[in-house]
Amino acid sequence: MAKSRTKLKKELLRLGIFIGILVTFFTIPLLPNQLGPWLLVPFQKGPYLTWSADPSTTMTISYETPFNISTTLYYGKNASMVNVKGTTNQQIHTITLTGLEPNTLYYYEIVSSDFTCYYMNKIFTFKTGLNQTHPAAFRFAVYGDNRPGRWEQSQHQAVVNRILTNDVDFVINTGDIVVEPADLVNWDRLFYELRDLASRKPYMISVGNHELMEGTTPDYGRYYRALFTYPDEEMYYAFNYSNVCFLSLNISVDEHRITTTERAWLINELAQANASTDIDWIIVYFHIPMYSNGGHGINQHIIDDYAEIFRTYKVDIVLAGHDHHYERMYIDDTYFFVTGGGGAPLDFYMSWDLSRAWSQYKVLFFHYMLFDVDGKNLYMQAIRPDGFVFDELHLVSTRN
Protein backbone atom coordinates (compact mmCIF):
# COMPACT_ATOMS: atom_id res chain seq x y z
CA MET A 1 0.00 0.00 0.00
CA ALA A 2 2.84 2.39 0.89
CA LYS A 3 4.57 1.60 -2.40
CA SER A 4 1.37 2.42 -4.30
CA ARG A 5 1.15 5.77 -2.54
CA THR A 6 4.80 6.50 -3.27
CA LYS A 7 4.28 5.62 -6.92
CA LEU A 8 1.17 7.84 -7.07
CA LYS A 9 3.11 10.76 -5.57
CA LYS A 10 5.86 10.32 -8.15
CA GLU A 11 3.34 10.24 -10.98
CA LEU A 12 1.64 13.35 -9.66
CA LEU A 13 5.02 15.06 -9.36
CA ARG A 14 5.85 14.15 -12.95
CA LEU A 15 2.46 15.41 -14.08
CA GLY A 16 2.99 18.67 -12.17
CA ILE A 17 6.41 19.16 -13.72
CA PHE A 18 4.99 18.44 -17.18
CA ILE A 19 2.15 20.93 -16.71
CA GLY A 20 4.62 23.49 -15.38
CA ILE A 21 6.80 23.06 -18.47
CA LEU A 22 3.78 23.45 -20.76
CA VAL A 23 2.60 26.60 -18.95
CA THR A 24 6.12 28.05 -19.07
CA PHE A 25 6.50 27.16 -22.74
CA PHE A 26 3.31 28.96 -23.73
CA THR A 27 3.52 31.83 -21.22
CA ILE A 28 7.10 33.10 -21.55
CA PRO A 29 6.72 34.15 -25.22
CA LEU A 30 3.65 36.16 -24.23
CA LEU A 31 5.26 38.07 -21.36
CA PRO A 32 6.72 40.77 -23.65
CA ASN A 33 3.14 41.69 -24.55
CA GLN A 34 2.36 42.39 -20.90
CA LEU A 35 5.69 43.96 -20.07
CA GLY A 36 6.94 46.99 -21.91
CA PRO A 37 8.70 50.33 -21.65
CA TRP A 38 5.44 51.99 -20.58
CA LEU A 39 5.92 50.36 -17.18
CA LEU A 40 9.05 52.47 -16.68
CA VAL A 41 7.18 55.76 -17.18
CA PRO A 42 3.94 55.46 -15.20
CA PHE A 43 1.64 58.50 -15.36
CA GLN A 44 3.91 60.11 -17.95
CA LYS A 45 1.57 60.51 -20.89
CA GLY A 46 2.08 62.70 -23.86
CA PRO A 47 2.27 65.13 -25.20
CA TYR A 48 -0.77 64.46 -27.37
CA LEU A 49 -2.79 66.74 -29.60
CA THR A 50 -6.53 67.20 -29.99
CA TRP A 51 -8.84 69.89 -31.29
CA SER A 52 -11.30 71.46 -28.88
CA ALA A 53 -12.17 74.35 -31.21
CA ASP A 54 -11.47 75.46 -34.79
CA PRO A 55 -8.70 73.19 -36.22
CA SER A 56 -7.38 75.98 -38.42
CA THR A 57 -6.64 78.47 -35.61
CA THR A 58 -6.30 76.40 -32.42
CA MET A 59 -4.50 73.37 -31.02
CA THR A 60 -4.98 71.63 -27.68
CA ILE A 61 -1.83 70.10 -26.18
CA SER A 62 -2.23 67.70 -23.25
CA TYR A 63 0.19 65.72 -21.10
CA GLU A 64 0.23 63.97 -17.74
CA THR A 65 2.85 64.02 -14.99
CA PRO A 66 3.18 61.53 -12.09
CA PHE A 67 1.98 64.12 -9.58
CA ASN A 68 0.88 67.74 -9.43
CA ILE A 69 3.55 70.08 -10.79
CA SER A 70 3.81 73.36 -12.69
CA THR A 71 4.97 73.37 -16.29
CA THR A 72 5.79 75.83 -19.06
CA LEU A 73 4.99 75.33 -22.75
CA TYR A 74 6.97 77.30 -25.31
CA TYR A 75 5.71 77.51 -28.89
CA GLY A 76 6.20 79.45 -32.10
CA LYS A 77 6.55 79.28 -35.87
CA ASN A 78 10.25 78.57 -35.61
CA ALA A 79 12.62 76.86 -33.19
CA SER A 80 13.03 80.01 -31.09
CA MET A 81 9.47 79.52 -29.71
CA VAL A 82 8.95 82.99 -28.27
CA ASN A 83 5.37 82.36 -27.06
CA VAL A 84 4.72 80.97 -23.58
CA LYS A 85 1.81 79.22 -21.84
CA GLY A 86 1.89 77.58 -18.42
CA THR A 87 0.09 75.25 -16.04
CA THR A 88 0.16 75.41 -12.26
CA ASN A 89 0.05 72.53 -9.77
CA GLN A 90 -1.67 69.98 -12.01
CA GLN A 91 -1.23 66.31 -12.92
CA ILE A 92 -3.19 66.30 -16.18
CA HIS A 93 -2.14 69.39 -18.09
CA THR A 94 -4.24 70.80 -20.94
CA ILE A 95 -3.29 73.93 -22.84
CA THR A 96 -5.32 75.25 -25.78
CA LEU A 97 -3.41 77.56 -28.09
CA THR A 98 -5.56 80.10 -29.90
CA GLY A 99 -5.05 82.76 -32.56
CA LEU A 100 -2.86 80.47 -34.67
CA GLU A 101 -2.43 80.84 -38.43
CA PRO A 102 -4.15 78.24 -40.62
CA ASN A 103 -2.10 75.57 -42.40
CA THR A 104 1.07 76.60 -40.56
CA LEU A 105 3.85 74.57 -38.94
CA TYR A 106 4.47 75.31 -35.26
CA TYR A 107 7.14 74.14 -32.83
CA TYR A 108 6.56 73.46 -29.13
CA GLU A 109 8.46 72.30 -26.05
CA ILE A 110 7.40 71.43 -22.49
CA VAL A 111 9.67 72.16 -19.52
CA SER A 112 9.35 72.11 -15.74
CA SER A 113 11.59 72.94 -12.82
CA ASP A 114 9.59 70.56 -10.57
CA PHE A 115 10.02 67.27 -12.43
CA THR A 116 11.31 66.02 -15.78
CA CYS A 117 9.29 63.50 -17.80
CA TYR A 118 10.75 61.59 -20.72
CA TYR A 119 8.99 63.90 -23.19
CA MET A 120 10.16 67.17 -21.64
CA ASN A 121 12.94 69.37 -23.03
CA LYS A 122 12.26 67.96 -26.50
CA ILE A 123 11.04 69.93 -29.49
CA PHE A 124 7.85 68.73 -31.21
CA THR A 125 5.93 70.14 -34.15
CA PHE A 126 2.33 70.34 -35.29
CA LYS A 127 0.55 71.86 -38.23
CA THR A 128 -2.69 73.79 -37.96
CA GLY A 129 -5.64 72.72 -40.07
CA LEU A 130 -7.15 73.95 -43.28
CA ASN A 131 -10.15 76.25 -43.14
CA GLN A 132 -13.18 76.47 -45.41
CA THR A 133 -12.07 79.77 -46.94
CA HIS A 134 -8.98 78.22 -48.48
CA PRO A 135 -9.71 74.48 -48.82
CA ALA A 136 -6.98 72.21 -50.08
CA ALA A 137 -6.14 68.52 -50.36
CA PHE A 138 -5.50 66.71 -47.10
CA ARG A 139 -5.10 63.21 -45.68
CA PHE A 140 -6.31 61.46 -42.54
CA ALA A 141 -6.20 57.94 -41.10
CA VAL A 142 -8.97 55.97 -39.37
CA TYR A 143 -8.87 52.85 -37.23
CA GLY A 144 -10.42 51.45 -34.08
CA ASP A 145 -10.40 48.69 -31.46
CA ASN A 146 -6.70 48.89 -30.74
CA ARG A 147 -7.06 47.79 -27.11
CA PRO A 148 -5.00 44.69 -26.27
CA GLY A 149 -6.71 41.34 -25.93
CA ARG A 150 -5.93 38.22 -23.94
CA TRP A 151 -2.38 38.13 -22.60
CA GLU A 152 -2.21 41.85 -23.48
CA GLN A 153 -1.34 41.01 -27.06
CA SER A 154 -1.93 43.74 -29.64
CA GLN A 155 -0.92 44.75 -33.16
CA HIS A 156 -1.55 48.41 -32.36
CA GLN A 157 2.08 49.51 -32.46
CA ALA A 158 2.47 47.99 -35.93
CA VAL A 159 -0.62 49.87 -37.14
CA VAL A 160 0.69 53.15 -35.68
CA ASN A 161 4.13 52.62 -37.22
CA ARG A 162 2.61 52.16 -40.67
CA ILE A 163 0.39 55.25 -40.30
CA LEU A 164 3.52 57.26 -39.49
CA THR A 165 4.81 56.52 -43.01
CA ASN A 166 1.78 58.21 -44.59
CA ASP A 167 2.25 61.78 -43.26
CA VAL A 168 -1.41 62.23 -42.33
CA ASP A 169 -2.87 65.52 -41.14
CA PHE A 170 -4.81 63.89 -38.28
CA VAL A 171 -6.10 60.55 -37.02
CA ILE A 172 -9.60 59.33 -36.13
CA ASN A 173 -10.10 56.41 -33.73
CA THR A 174 -13.55 54.75 -33.57
CA GLY A 175 -13.11 53.66 -29.96
CA ASP A 176 -12.07 50.83 -27.61
CA ILE A 177 -8.62 52.27 -27.00
CA VAL A 178 -8.00 50.43 -23.69
CA VAL A 179 -9.12 47.10 -22.22
CA GLU A 180 -10.17 48.21 -18.75
CA PRO A 181 -10.43 51.94 -18.00
CA ALA A 182 -9.92 51.48 -14.24
CA ASP A 183 -6.55 49.76 -14.83
CA LEU A 184 -4.39 52.85 -15.29
CA VAL A 185 -1.45 50.94 -16.79
CA ASN A 186 -3.66 50.46 -19.88
CA TRP A 187 -3.66 54.21 -20.41
CA ASP A 188 0.12 54.36 -19.91
CA ARG A 189 0.53 51.71 -22.60
CA LEU A 190 -1.83 53.46 -25.02
CA PHE A 191 -0.05 56.78 -24.83
CA TYR A 192 3.38 55.20 -25.01
CA GLU A 193 2.40 53.44 -28.23
CA LEU A 194 1.03 56.75 -29.58
CA ARG A 195 4.05 58.82 -28.49
CA ASP A 196 5.40 59.47 -32.02
CA LEU A 197 2.00 59.95 -33.63
CA ALA A 198 -0.28 61.85 -31.24
CA SER A 199 2.49 64.27 -30.24
CA ARG A 200 2.49 65.62 -33.82
CA LYS A 201 -0.94 64.83 -35.26
CA PRO A 202 -4.33 65.58 -33.66
CA TYR A 203 -5.92 62.37 -32.40
CA MET A 204 -9.73 62.43 -32.49
CA ILE A 205 -11.61 59.61 -30.75
CA SER A 206 -15.21 58.47 -30.55
CA VAL A 207 -15.75 56.89 -27.15
CA GLY A 208 -16.03 53.08 -27.08
CA ASN A 209 -17.58 50.69 -24.58
CA HIS A 210 -14.12 49.80 -23.19
CA GLU A 211 -13.58 53.44 -22.18
CA LEU A 212 -16.62 53.27 -19.92
CA MET A 213 -17.07 51.43 -16.63
CA GLU A 214 -20.50 49.89 -17.01
CA GLY A 215 -22.65 47.81 -14.66
CA THR A 216 -23.85 48.78 -11.19
CA THR A 217 -21.06 51.34 -10.62
CA PRO A 218 -20.63 53.17 -13.94
CA ASP A 219 -17.97 55.85 -14.22
CA TYR A 220 -19.39 57.53 -17.37
CA GLY A 221 -15.99 57.65 -19.05
CA ARG A 222 -14.19 59.29 -16.14
CA TYR A 223 -10.63 58.82 -17.39
CA TYR A 224 -11.57 59.39 -21.02
CA ARG A 225 -13.09 62.73 -20.09
CA ALA A 226 -10.13 63.66 -17.89
CA LEU A 227 -7.49 62.85 -20.47
CA PHE A 228 -9.06 64.09 -23.70
CA THR A 229 -10.40 67.52 -24.64
CA TYR A 230 -12.77 67.73 -27.60
CA PRO A 231 -15.34 70.29 -28.82
CA ASP A 232 -18.97 70.58 -27.79
CA GLU A 233 -20.16 68.06 -25.18
CA GLU A 234 -16.94 66.00 -25.72
CA MET A 235 -18.71 62.61 -25.68
CA TYR A 236 -20.12 63.77 -29.02
CA TYR A 237 -18.72 66.65 -31.04
CA ALA A 238 -18.21 68.12 -34.51
CA PHE A 239 -15.48 69.94 -36.38
CA ASN A 240 -14.91 71.18 -39.93
CA TYR A 241 -11.63 70.59 -41.71
CA SER A 242 -11.22 72.13 -45.17
CA ASN A 243 -14.36 71.07 -47.09
CA VAL A 244 -15.40 68.21 -44.78
CA CYS A 245 -17.74 68.18 -41.80
CA PHE A 246 -16.81 65.51 -39.23
CA LEU A 247 -19.18 64.39 -36.48
CA SER A 248 -18.30 62.02 -33.63
CA LEU A 249 -21.32 60.44 -31.91
CA ASN A 250 -21.77 58.79 -28.52
CA ILE A 251 -22.78 55.30 -29.65
CA SER A 252 -20.59 53.38 -27.25
CA VAL A 253 -22.93 50.85 -25.65
CA ASP A 254 -25.79 48.85 -27.15
CA GLU A 255 -28.29 50.12 -24.60
CA HIS A 256 -27.63 53.81 -25.22
CA ARG A 257 -30.48 55.39 -27.17
CA ILE A 258 -30.24 58.83 -28.70
CA THR A 259 -31.45 61.52 -26.30
CA THR A 260 -33.56 64.53 -27.20
CA THR A 261 -30.52 66.76 -26.67
CA GLU A 262 -28.25 64.62 -28.83
CA ARG A 263 -30.83 64.40 -31.59
CA ALA A 264 -31.35 68.17 -31.68
CA TRP A 265 -27.59 68.78 -31.71
CA LEU A 266 -27.00 66.24 -34.50
CA ILE A 267 -29.76 67.59 -36.74
CA ASN A 268 -28.55 71.16 -36.22
CA GLU A 269 -24.95 70.25 -37.15
CA LEU A 270 -26.04 68.29 -40.23
CA ALA A 271 -28.41 71.06 -41.34
CA GLN A 272 -25.60 73.61 -41.12
CA ALA A 273 -23.28 71.36 -43.11
CA ASN A 274 -25.88 70.86 -45.83
CA ALA A 275 -26.57 74.59 -46.00
CA SER A 276 -22.88 75.48 -46.37
CA THR A 277 -21.50 75.89 -49.87
CA ASP A 278 -18.04 75.22 -48.43
CA ILE A 279 -18.81 71.65 -47.33
CA ASP A 280 -18.55 68.86 -49.93
CA TRP A 281 -18.46 65.87 -47.59
CA ILE A 282 -20.13 64.78 -44.34
CA ILE A 283 -18.38 62.01 -42.41
CA VAL A 284 -19.78 60.55 -39.19
CA TYR A 285 -17.92 58.23 -36.84
CA PHE A 286 -18.81 56.30 -33.68
CA HIS A 287 -18.08 52.96 -32.04
CA ILE A 288 -20.92 50.42 -32.35
CA PRO A 289 -21.92 49.83 -36.00
CA MET A 290 -25.43 50.07 -37.36
CA TYR A 291 -24.72 47.37 -39.90
CA SER A 292 -22.14 44.60 -39.64
CA ASN A 293 -21.52 40.98 -40.55
CA GLY A 294 -19.33 40.57 -37.47
CA GLY A 295 -20.08 38.92 -34.17
CA HIS A 296 -22.21 41.81 -32.87
CA GLY A 297 -24.20 41.99 -36.08
CA ILE A 298 -26.86 44.50 -37.05
CA ASN A 299 -28.02 46.88 -34.30
CA GLN A 300 -31.67 47.76 -34.83
CA HIS A 301 -31.72 50.34 -32.02
CA ILE A 302 -29.04 52.39 -33.76
CA ILE A 303 -30.78 52.01 -37.10
CA ASP A 304 -34.04 53.21 -35.55
CA ASP A 305 -32.32 56.21 -33.94
CA TYR A 306 -30.02 57.35 -36.75
CA ALA A 307 -30.75 55.84 -40.19
CA GLU A 308 -33.47 58.30 -41.16
CA ILE A 309 -31.38 61.26 -39.97
CA PHE A 310 -28.37 60.11 -41.98
CA ARG A 311 -30.55 59.59 -45.05
CA THR A 312 -32.39 62.91 -44.74
CA TYR A 313 -29.22 64.95 -44.28
CA LYS A 314 -27.19 63.04 -46.89
CA VAL A 315 -24.34 61.69 -44.77
CA ASP A 316 -21.68 60.44 -47.18
CA ILE A 317 -19.61 58.10 -44.99
CA VAL A 318 -20.23 56.39 -41.64
CA LEU A 319 -17.28 54.85 -39.77
CA ALA A 320 -17.60 52.44 -36.83
CA GLY A 321 -15.68 49.69 -35.05
CA HIS A 322 -16.67 47.26 -32.23
CA ASP A 323 -16.54 44.21 -34.52
CA HIS A 324 -12.89 43.30 -35.10
CA HIS A 325 -12.78 43.07 -38.86
CA TYR A 326 -12.97 45.26 -41.95
CA GLU A 327 -16.17 45.69 -43.92
CA ARG A 328 -17.40 48.06 -46.63
CA MET A 329 -21.16 48.47 -47.11
CA TYR A 330 -23.40 50.67 -49.25
CA ILE A 331 -26.90 51.43 -47.97
CA ASP A 332 -29.29 54.26 -48.94
CA ASP A 333 -26.60 56.20 -50.81
CA THR A 334 -24.23 56.12 -47.81
CA TYR A 335 -21.02 54.13 -47.42
CA PHE A 336 -20.77 52.37 -44.05
CA PHE A 337 -17.50 50.92 -42.80
CA VAL A 338 -16.52 48.68 -39.92
CA THR A 339 -12.87 49.33 -39.10
CA GLY A 340 -12.14 47.33 -35.97
CA GLY A 341 -8.71 45.99 -36.86
CA GLY A 342 -6.50 48.36 -34.87
CA GLY A 343 -4.87 45.77 -32.62
CA ALA A 344 -7.43 43.84 -30.57
CA PRO A 345 -7.82 40.12 -31.41
CA LEU A 346 -9.62 39.67 -34.69
CA ASP A 347 -13.13 38.20 -34.57
CA PHE A 348 -13.02 34.73 -36.04
CA TYR A 349 -16.79 34.71 -36.35
CA MET A 350 -18.07 36.57 -39.36
CA SER A 351 -21.31 36.03 -41.23
CA TRP A 352 -20.98 35.50 -44.96
CA ASP A 353 -24.71 35.95 -45.57
CA LEU A 354 -24.87 36.41 -49.33
CA SER A 355 -28.41 37.76 -49.08
CA ARG A 356 -27.01 41.01 -47.68
CA ALA A 357 -26.22 42.62 -51.01
CA TRP A 358 -25.31 45.86 -49.25
CA SER A 359 -22.15 44.23 -47.87
CA GLN A 360 -19.60 44.83 -50.61
CA TYR A 361 -16.36 43.61 -49.05
CA LYS A 362 -15.31 42.06 -45.74
CA VAL A 363 -12.10 40.50 -44.46
CA LEU A 364 -10.25 39.64 -41.23
CA PHE A 365 -7.13 41.82 -41.25
CA PHE A 366 -5.43 44.13 -38.81
CA HIS A 367 -5.64 47.40 -40.66
CA TYR A 368 -6.32 51.12 -40.86
CA MET A 369 -8.04 53.27 -43.46
CA LEU A 370 -6.32 56.11 -45.28
CA PHE A 371 -8.43 58.91 -46.78
CA ASP A 372 -7.23 61.50 -49.28
CA VAL A 373 -9.67 64.36 -49.86
CA ASP A 374 -9.05 66.66 -52.81
CA GLY A 375 -12.04 68.93 -53.35
CA LYS A 376 -14.92 66.84 -54.63
CA ASN A 377 -12.73 63.76 -54.96
CA LEU A 378 -12.29 61.35 -52.07
CA TYR A 379 -9.93 58.38 -52.22
CA MET A 380 -9.89 55.61 -49.62
CA GLN A 381 -7.40 52.80 -49.10
CA ALA A 382 -7.64 50.03 -46.49
CA ILE A 383 -4.10 49.04 -45.50
CA ARG A 384 -2.55 46.26 -43.43
CA PRO A 385 0.40 46.97 -41.11
CA ASP A 386 2.75 45.43 -43.68
CA GLY A 387 1.64 48.06 -46.21
CA PHE A 388 -0.56 45.80 -48.35
CA VAL A 389 -3.54 47.73 -49.75
CA PHE A 390 -6.50 45.33 -49.77
CA ASP A 391 -9.39 47.66 -50.58
CA GLU A 392 -9.77 50.94 -52.45
CA LEU A 393 -12.60 53.34 -53.21
CA HIS A 394 -12.92 56.58 -55.19
CA LEU A 395 -15.95 58.82 -54.67
CA VAL A 396 -16.98 62.10 -56.27
CA SER A 397 -19.16 64.49 -54.30
CA THR A 398 -22.43 65.65 -55.84
CA ARG A 399 -23.08 68.16 -53.03
CA ASN A 400 -23.37 71.88 -53.91
N, C-alpha and C positions, 0 to 999 in steps of 0.2 A: 504493500500500500504506500509506504514511504517512497519507494522507487518511482511509483506512478506519479506521485505528487511532484517529485524532483524533476521527472521528465516533462510534466505539464508546465512547471515553472520555466524550464529551459525553452520549451516551445513558445510560451508566451513572451519570453525575453527576445527570442529570435524574431517573433512577429512584431514586437514593439520596435526593435532595431530596424526591421524592414520598412515598417510604416514611417519611422523617423527619416530614413534615407529617402523614401518617396516624397515626403513632405518637403524635405530640404531641397531635393532635386527640382521640384516644381516651384518652390517659393523663392529661392535665392535669385533666379533670373528676374523675378518680378519686383524685388526690393528697390531697384533703381527707379521704378515708377512711383514708389511711395516716398523715397528719399530724394532730395534734390537741393540745389543751391538756395532755393527759397527758404529753406529751414534755417539758413545762416543769417537771414535778414528779416526776421519777423517784424511785422508792423512797419515795414519800410516799403511803401507802395508808391510807385510813380517815378517821375511825373506822368500824368496822363491828361489828354486833352478831350474836352467836350464842347459843344455849343449850348449855351443857355439863352442866347439871343441871336441877333442877326449874324449869320456865318461870315458875311463879307466885312463886317466892321468890329467884331468882337471875338474873343477866344477865352475859354475858361480853362485854367490850369489848376489841377488838383494833385495833392500828394499827401502821404501819411507818414508820420514820425512815431517812434515807439512810445513817446509820452508827450505831454504838452510842452512845446517850446515856441520861441519866436523865430520867424524866418524873414528873409528879404529876397524878393524876386527882381532881378534886373532884366530889362528887355529893350530892344530897339531894332532898327532896320539894318544895323551892321554890328560887328563884334564888339563895338565900344559900349553898347547897351546903356544909354544914358538915362533911361526911364526906370523908375523904382516903384515897387509896390511891396507891402509887407503884411505879415500876419503876426498876431500877438497871442502867446500862451494857448496854442491849439495843438491837437493831435492830428485831426484831419483838416488840411489846409486847402482852401478854395479861393482862388483869385480870378476874377473876371476882368479882362482887359477890354477897354472900350475905346472908341474913337480911332480905331485902326483903319488903315487904307486897304481897300479891296484888292484881292489877288496879289498880295505883297508878301515877300519872305521876311520873317522876323526871327531874331535870335533871343534866347532867354537862358538865364542861369539862376539857380536857387542856392542861397548860402545861409548859414546860421552860425552864430557864435556860441550857441547852447549845445549843439550836437551835430555830428556830421553823418548823414546817411550815404549809402553807396552812390546815389544819384546826384549828390550835391557837388558844387564846384566844377560842374561839367556844363559845357555849352550845348544846348539843343536848339532846334529850329522848328518853325511851323509856318505854314502859308495860309493867309486868310482866304476866304471863299470868294466865289464869283457872285455878283449881284445880277438882278434882272435887267438893269439898265444897260449893262455891257455883258450879255451872255457869251459864253465861249465853251468849247469842248472840255469835258472833264471826265474823270474816271473814278469809280468807287467799287469796293468789294463788299460782298455779303456772305455771311455764313452763320451757323447757329449750332447749339447743342455741343459745345466744346468741353463741357464738364467731364472730368474723368469718370471712368466706370469702375467695375470691380477691380480690386488690387491697384486702384488709382492709375490704371493705364489710360493713356490718351494719345491721340495723334495731333493734338492742338498745336504743339510747337512746330510740327512739320507744316501745317496749314499756314501758320503765321509766317514762317520763313519763306514760303513760296509767295505769299501776298507781298512781302517786302521787295520782291524782284519786279513788281508791277508798277511801282511808283504811283499808288492811288492817291486821290485827294482826301478821302475819308473812308471809314469802314462802318458798316451796319452789322449788328449782331442780333439775331432773332430770338435770343434768350437761352436759358439754361447754361449759365456761364460758370456755375459752381455746383458741386454735388449737394452739399449741406450748408446752408447759410450760417448756421450757428457755429460751425467748425471753422474758426478764423484762419487756420492754416490754408484752407481752400482758397481764400481771397489772396493770401500771400502768394500762393502758386500761380493763380490767374494773372496777377499783375507782374510777376516775374517773367512769365511767358510772353506778356505783352510789352515788355520794357522797351524794345527797339521799335515797336509799331505805334503804340498809343502815346508815346512821348513826342511823336512828330506828326501824327495824323489823328484828327478827331475820331472818337470811338463812340458810336451812337447805338444804344441798346434798347430793345423792347424787352420788358421784364418777362422772365419765364417762371414756370412753377417751381423750379429749384432755387430761385432767389427768394422764395416766400416760405416762411414757416407756417404750415397749414395745421389743421386739426383743432384740438380743444384750446390750444394756446397760440393762436396765430400772431406773427410779428409784423404782418403787413409790409414786408420788404424793408425791414429796419436798416439792415446794413447796405442794401442796394440804395436806399434813399440817402443814407449818410455819405456814401462814397461817390455817388454820381450826381451831377447837376445838369439838368436838362430844362428846356423851355416849358412853359405852361404849367400843367399840374404835375409834370415829371413822370408819373406813371403812364401818361399818354401825352403826346406833344406833337408839334408840327414845326417844320422849318422849310424855307425855300432856298434852293441852291441853283444859281443860274436860271434855267428855264424849267426846273423841276420842283414840284411840291411834294415833300415827303411827310408822311404821317405815321407815327408810331402809336399803336393802340394797346390798351391793357386787356389782352386776351391771354391770360397766363394760367388760368385754371378752368377746367371744364364747367364748373358750377357758376362761374361769373357771367352774369347776364348784363347787357348794356344798360346803364342807368339813364335816367332822363337827362342828367347833366352831361354825361358823355355823348349821348345822342345829339343833343343840341350843339355841343362843341364841334363834333365831327361834321354835321351837316353845314354848319357855318363855315368851317375851314374849306370843305369841298366846294361850297357855293362860291367862295371868294376865288378859289383856284380856277374854277370854270369861267368866272367872269373876267379874269385877268387875261389880257392879250399877251402877257409876257410868259405865261405858263403853257408849255407844250406837253408836259407829262405829269401824271399823278401816280405816285408810287406809295403804297401802304404796306407796312410791315408789322407783324405781331408774332406771338409764339405758337399758339395752338391752331392748326390749319382748319379751314372750313372743309376742304376736300383733300383726301389722301387715300392712297392704297396701302399705307403702312399699318402698323399694329393698332394705332388709335383710330384709324378709319375716318369716316365722314362724321362731322359734328353738326347735327341738325340745329342745336341751339344757336351756334354761331351763324349758320346760314339764315335762320329766322331773324336774327338781330341785324345782320349786316348786308346780306346779299342784295336786297332791294336798294339799299343806300348806295352800294358800290355801282350797281347797274344804272341807277338814276343819275348819278353824278360822274359817270364815265371814268371810273378808276381804270387805269391802264394795266398796272401790275400789282399783284398781291404776293408778298413774301412771308413765309412762315417756316417753323421748324417742328420741334416736338417729336415727330417721327424721324428716326435716324436713317434717312436715305435721301436720294435726290429724285424729284419728280417735277415734270413740266405738264401743266394742264391748261386747257383753253375752254372757258365757260362764259357764255353771255358777253362775248367781245372783250373779256378780260383774261390775261394770262395769270395763272396761279402757280406758285412754285412752293415745293417743300425743300428746304435746304438745311437738313439736320445732320450733316456729315462733318461737323467741325472738330470732332475728336472723341466724343462719347462712343461706346460700342455700337456698331451698326446693328440695325434691327434685322434679324434673319427671317422674320416673318414679313412677307409682303404679298398682298393680293395681286394676282395677275388676271383679274376679272376683265375679260375682253369685251364685255357688254358696256363698259364705261368708256365710250368713244372719246370722251373729253380728256382722258389721260393719254398724253401724246408720247411721253418718254419717262421711264423710271429705271433706276439702277442703284445698287448698293456700293457706293464709293465714299471714302472720305473726300471732302471737296470744299470748294468755295465757288462763288459766282463773281465774275468780273463784268462790270457794266461800263461801256463807253457811250457817253451821250454827246452828240454833235448836232445841235439844233434839233431838227425834226427826225433825225436818225438816231436810233438806239441799237447798240450791238451788245449782245450778251454771250459770254462763254462760261461754261461750267468746267472747272479745272481740278484735277487731282493734285495732291502734294508733290508728285513727281513731275508735274508740268503737263501731263497729258490732258488735252482738251477733248472732252467726251460729249459735249453738247454745245450747240451754237444757235443763235437766233438773231435775226435782224428785223426791226420794226420801224415803220415810218408813221409819225404822228399825223393824224387828220384833224387835230384840234386847231382852232383859230383859222 
